Amino acid sequence: MTESHTTPAGPSRWQFWIDRGGTFTDVVGKRPDGSLVTHKLLSENPEQYRDAAVAGIRHLLGLKAGEPVTPERVECVKMGTTWPPMHCWSARARRPCW
């Protein structure tokens, strides 16, 4: 017999889409009721949080710093970034690094 690991299904969980940029990280959350909410924060702010994406998710969920984000509350997190190419571009006097 094999053991099966599943996460809770159903309409009671959030979905998140995140764009991490060099300056700002934008978090879009889809609430369990289907409505959308957003939160924008600095991509780097070590005095306030270790990771902007996680901090943004916690903010939208109403969690305190350090409080766990669990599969019972979150269905998925999808993240994209423009940070490395843009950083590379600006770090080389406006010339692309590719």
C-alpha positions in Angstrom: 0.0 0.0 0.0 1.4 3.4 -0.9 1.0 6.5 1.1 -0.7 9.5 -0.5 0.0 13.1 0.3 -2.6 15.6 -0.8 -3.4 19.2 0.1 -6.9 20.4 1.0 -9.1 21.2 -2.0 -12.0 23.5 -2.2 -12.9 27.2 -2.3 -11.4 28.1 1.1 -7.9 28.7 -0.1 -6.0 31.7 -1.6 -4.0 31.9 -4.8 -1.1 34.3 -5.3 0.7 35.7 -8.3 3.9 37.6 -7.6 6.2 39.8 -9.8 9.5 40.4 -8.1 11.4 43.3 -9.6 14.7 45.0 -8.7 12.9 47.8 -6.7 9.4 46.5 -5.9 7.6 43.2 -5.5 4.0 43.2 -6.5 1.7 40.5 -5.0 -1.8 39.8 -6.4 -4.0 37.6 -4.2 -7.2 35.9 -5.2 -9.3 35.4 -2.1 -11.4 32.3 -1.5 -14.5 34.3 -2.5 -12.8 35.1 -5.9 -12.1 38.8 -5.3 -8.6 40.1 -6.1 -6.4 42.2 -3.8 -2.9 43.6 -4.3 0.1 44.6 -2.2 3.3 46.4 -3.3 6.4 46.4 -1.2 10.2 46.9 -1.6 12.0 43.9 -3.0 14.8 44.4 -0.5 14.0 45.6 3.0 16.0 43.5 5.5 15.1 45.6 8.5 11.4 44.6 8.0 11.5 41.1 6.3 13.7 38.5 4.8 11.7 37.9 1.7 9.3 40.3 0.0 7.1 37.7 -1.6 6.5 35.9 1.7 6.0 39.2 3.5 3.4 40.2 0.9 1.5 37.0 1.2 1.5 37.3 5.0 0.2 40.8 4.7 -2.7 39.8 2.5 -3.5 36.8 4.6 -3.5 39.0 7.8 -0.7 37.0 9.4 2.0 38.4 11.7 5.7 38.4 10.8 7.1 34.9 11.2 3.6 33.2 11.3 3.6 30.2 8.9 1.9 30.3 5.5 0.3 26.8 5.2 -1.3 24.7 2.5 -4.5 24.9 4.4 -4.7 28.6 3.5 -2.9 28.8 0.2 -3.7 26.8 -3.0 -0.8 28.1 -5.1 1.9 30.7 -5.5 3.2 31.6 -9.0 6.2 33.9 -9.2 8.0 35.7 -12.1 10.8 38.1 -12.0 12.5 40.7 -14.2 15.1 41.4 -11.6 18.2 39.6 -12.9 18.0 40.9 -16.5 17.3 44.4 -15.4 20.0 44.3 -12.7 22.5 42.9 -15.3 21.5 45.7 -17.7 21.9 48.5 -15.3 25.1 47.1 -13.7 26.8 47.2 -17.1 26.2 50.8 -17.9 23.0 50.2 -19.7 24.3 47.5 -21.9 22.6 44.1 -21.8 24.7 41.2 -20.4 23.5 38.7 -22.9 
